[in-house]
Amino acid sequence: MLAEADIATTVFVTERAHHAHEKVRDEDLSQWDTLVVMSGDGLLFEVVNGLMERPDWREAMKKPLCILPGGSGNALAASINYYAGYDHVAKKKLLTNCTFILCKGLYTQMDLVSLSTASGKRFFSFLGFGWGFISDVDIDSEKYRWLGSARFTLGTLQCLAKLRVYQGRLF
């Protein structure tokens, strides 16, 4: 679809955790019109947070971002698909729809949530922020990524068996 739409691409394959974060934080972004992330929500989270660490973050955040679903959950891609007027779909059809949206050049602004931890670390989130049980399921199920979305079911069962206690304060 990208070739048919005459869209030139430069492919960058991440090699480790935080690689995308470092790339967009340090790279000259003027060479690209749009940043396209083909992965799940986690890699886009890295990209957004890398962009927000740049000295020119206000300008960098004006560059269009696109998500092409390639992860386990793909919540942002599914939301974009829905708000673009498409039926709820998954996998190949979701990828096709999101690629079509990219080729048409459709974009809109996205809200971010800013969160600061007690240690002073600042994060930016585009879907929501989780702490406690839901986050544990997501993090603990990483080792089952090969199961696809079933990893979340197994992760939930394991976290239910552990039933951790969470203490925190919201201000």
C-alpha positions in Angstrom: 0.0 0.0 0.0 2.8 2.4 0.8 4.5 1.8 -2.6 1.1 2.3 -4.4 0.7 5.6 -2.5 4.2 6.6 -3.5 5.4 6.9 0.1 9.1 6.5 0.5 10.2 4.8 3.7 13.3 4.4 5.8 13.2 1.3 8.0 14.8 1.3 11.5 14.6 -2.0 13.4 15.0 -1.8 17.1 17.6 -4.1 18.7 16.9 -3.8 22.4 14.7 -2.1 25.0 14.8 1.7 24.9 16.4 1.7 21.4 13.6 3.6 19.8 13.5 6.0 22.8 17.2 6.9 22.2 16.8 7.1 18.4 14.1 9.7 18.4 15.6 11.6 21.3 18.9 12.0 19.6 18.2 11.9 15.9 17.7 14.8 13.4 14.0 14.4 12.7 13.9 16.8 9.8 14.7 14.0 7.4 11.3 12.5 7.9 7.8 13.8 7.4 6.1 11.3 9.7 7.3 8.8 12.3 5.6 5.4 11.8 5.9 2.8 14.5 5.0 -0.8 13.5 4.6 -2.6 16.8 2.5 -2.5 19.8 1.6 0.3 22.2 4.9 -0.2 24.2 7.2 0.8 21.4 5.1 3.9 20.7 5.3 4.7 24.4 9.1 4.6 24.0 8.9 6.9 20.9 6.6 9.5 22.6 8.8 9.6 25.7 12.0 9.9 23.6 10.5 12.8 21.8 9.5 14.5 25.0 13.1 14.3 26.3 14.4 16.4 23.3 15.4 20.0 23.9 13.1 20.9 20.9 10.3 18.7 22.2 7.6 21.3 21.3 8.6 21.2 17.7 9.3 17.4 17.7 5.8 16.6 19.0 4.3 18.4 16.0 5.6 15.7 13.7 2.9 13.2 12.8 3.1 9.9 14.6 1.5 6.8 13.1 1.0 3.4 14.7 0.7 0.3 12.5 -0.4 -2.6 14.8 2.2 -5.3 15.3 1.9 -6.0 19.1 -0.2 -8.1 21.4 -2.8 -5.6 22.4 -2.7 -2.8 19.8 -5.1 -0.6 21.8 -4.2 2.7 20.2 -4.4 1.3 16.7 -7.8 -0.2 17.5 -8.9 3.2 18.9 -7.7 5.0 15.8 -9.5 2.4 13.6 -12.7 3.0 15.5 -12.6 6.8 15.5 -11.8 6.7 11.7 -15.2 5.0 11.3 -14.2 1.4 10.7 -15.8 -1.6 12.3 -14.0 -3.4 15.1 -11.3 -5.6 13.5 -8.0 -7.2 14.6 -4.8 -8.5 13.1 -4.4 -8.2 9.3 -7.6 -6.2 8.8 -6.6 -3.7 11.5 -3.1 -3.4 9.9 -4.8 -2.8 6.5 -7.1 -0.1 7.9 -4.3 1.7 9.8 -2.0 1.6 6.7 -4.9 3.0 4.6 -5.3 5.9 7.2 -1.5 6.5 6.9 -1.6 6.5 3.1 -4.5 9.0 3.1 -2.5 11.3 5.4 -5.2 11.5 8.0 -4.2 12.6 11.4 -5.5 14.4 14.5 -4.0 15.7 17.7 -3.6 13.3 20.6 -3.7 14.1 24.3 -0.9 13.0 26.6 -0.9 12.4 30.3 2.2 13.5 32.2 3.2 11.5 35.3 6.0 12.1 37.8 7.2 9.4 40.1 8.5 10.0 43.7 12.0 9.5 42.4 11.5 12.5 40.0 11.2 10.4 36.8 8.6 11.8 34.4 6.6 9.7 31.9 4.1 10.6 29.2 1.2 8.3 28.4 -1.2 8.3 25.5 -3.8 5.7 26.5 -3.8 5.7 30.2 -1.6 4.9 33.2 -1.7 1.7 35.1 -0.3 0.8 38.5 -0.9 -2.3 40.5 -2.6 -5.4 39.3 -3.2 -4.4 35.6 0.4 -3.3 35.2 1.7 -6.5 36.8 -0.3 -8.6 34.4 1.2 -6.6 31.5 4.8 -6.7 32.7 4.7 -10.3 34.1 3.2 -11.7 30.9 6.0 -10.4 28.7 7.7 -13.8 29.0 4.6 -15.3 27.3 4.6 -12.9 24.3 4.8 -15.9 22.0 1.2 -16.8 23.0 -0.1 -13.6 21.4 -3.1 -12.0 23.2 -3.5 -15.2 25.3 -0.5 -14.0 27.2 -2.8 -11.6 29.1 -5.1 -14.5 30.2 -2.2 -16.5 31.5 -0.6 -13.4 33.1 -4.0 -12.6 34.9 -4.2 -16.1 36.3 -0.7 -15.9 37.6 -1.2 -12.5 39.2 -4.4 -13.7 40.8 -2.6 -16.6 42.3 0.0 -14.2 43.9 -2.4 -11.4 45.0 0.1 -8.7 45.8 -0.7 -5.8 48.1 -0.2 -2.3 46.6 0.4 0.7 48.7 0.6 4.2 47.3 -0.7 7.7 47.5 -2.3 9.9 44.8 -1.9 13.6 45.1 
